[in-house]
Structures are given as structure tokens and as C-alpha cells.
């Protein structure tokens, strides 16, 4: 069935693509043309032109194949939240829409595994370009970053019933205590790294940060929606009334209910973003320590993922070095 593999990214046959289209749009629908889109390392994405249906230009995204091994086990190449994250994406975009944040329009999402052993979704294609496109002028970029800051502030006011990962049924898999969600995420990353003999000893150091400083993280009591992968490639822009505006914030599948300061883009140097966001970061010693711990965990997770999940060793090396540098900073704080 697969014609190409690069880690988790895995194409499907033309027959399977036609089958998925017919199953979701009806047997009268014809595929005019389709092409594989570049850029995603995790999901596999196609753009498809259709005839004889109300949606003529759609995106098909497929999550990685479901492994035979027990989901969530250390030998499973995916993290536990990654198994459920595409099915949760429609829920995340519904939150966006209700709050007035521009989001993709999902036509269908199927995680039954009945046709193909992968979660997949069809979305309406949005004529747009990514925020990192070289044609965008500095002046436009400033304005777009200000807009992004404002939308991020709105997102960070969407409250969840607990901390953790939204699920396809609208529930949240996690805990009432923020420290527990961080600890289990750190522990799962460390287990996977240990199995691959990757950065020996570092995982244990990072897990210890979250175990020994439970009270520091449990000062955070308000779980809000964070995107968790907010960078220029996940912001689509288009011309509207003669000027560039944000068309949609995409790839919300890594979203979680967390401390708002867990959002990595908040460490961005962009003054325009922070003007749009218009909320100061916690400048107390505790606030600064938490943000450093988040950066350590995020960097370690990214190091492992780039090295062992999506086969991007150069980026893996960059995150690995960053993790070690940040751990040195942590030691200088004199905390546990």
C-alpha cells in the first residue's frame, strides 16, 4: 500500500486515495487531479481537485500508520498524545471558531480505521501562503505578527476543565495538576530516548526537575488552550480588502490545555507579537524558572523527535545542544 517512507511519513496508492474520496464524497465524485504536498514530516498531505461535489479543492491529511505494538508502550514510535491528536483537531478548531480565531474547515475526520489503518481528514483548501513566505514584506510581517499575538491572547483565554490533551470526544486526557501532565510527558520522552540509547542520563535529569519541583508547577491552576506548535509555517495568510491578513492558524493537533506560558512563541523576540498579545509574562523568579523548565522539556522532546522519529539529524543536533545549554542554566538557578 505504501509507496514511500521517510520515518512516519507514508504515501498511499492512487487507488486508496480514490477510495477515500468516494467513501466521503459519494461515488459520483471524480478526482480531477491530486498531488503530494511537501513540508510535513509527521502527517502525509495531499491536495485534491474534485468534480461533481460542492467541495472542489480539498486537502487530505493522513496520520502515521497505526503500529502493531501496544499504543503508548516505550517501543511504540509514537507518543501517546500523537495517537489521538488528529481526531482531536476538529475539537480544537471548534474552540477557535467560537472564539473568533480563523481556523481550517474540516469536512470529515475518520479515526475508525475501517478503510485504512490511519486516522485521516478532509479539509477545505485555503488559497493562501505561509507566514514565512519570502514575498511578505517586513511591514506586512510586523502587522501579521501583531495579529497573531492578538489571536494567541484570545486562544489563551479558552479554559479547559483540566490540564492535558484534548480528545476526539471532547474530553481531556490529563490531570487537575499541571505538574503531573509535565512529569508524565517528560517521563514518556525519557523512556523513548533510553530505549534508543539517546542522550543517556539527560532524560533522568529532566524528569527529576518536574518531580522535585512539583509545587513550582502546581502554582499554575488555570488550564488554557495552547497551540504548542505555533511558528510561521503554521500560520496561513491571504489578501483580504487589499491587505494581507491571517487566513487560518493550522496544525492545531498538538494543542493542549496548559499554562499559557508553555506556548513557545511567547519567548519570541518579536515586539509586534507581544504588542498584539498585550499580556506581560510572569516576571517573578518562579515564572522565569517555569519557562526555563518548559524550554528544556520542549527542546529535549524536539531533539528526540528529530533524531529518531522524523529522521532530521541536523535539527536533532541543534535541539540536543540547546537542551544541554538550557540544563546548565537550570543548574545555575540552584533549584533541585
ABEGO torsion letter per residue (X at the ends): XBABBBEABBBBBAAAAAAAAAAAAEAABBBABBBBBBGBAABBBBBBBBBGBABABBBBBBBBBBBABBBGBAABABBAAAAAAAAAAAAAAAAAAAAGBBBBBBABBBAAGAABABBBBBBBBBBBBBAABAABBAAAAAAAAAAAAAAAAAAAABBBABBEBBBAAGBBBEBABAAAAAAAAAAAAAAAAAAAGBGBGAAAAAAAAAAAAAAAAAABABBBBBAGABBAAABBBBBBGGBBBBABBBGAAABBBBBAAABAAAABABAAAAAAAGBBBBABAAAAAAAAAAAAAAAAAAAAAAAAAAGBAAAAAAAAAAAAAAAAAAAAAGBX
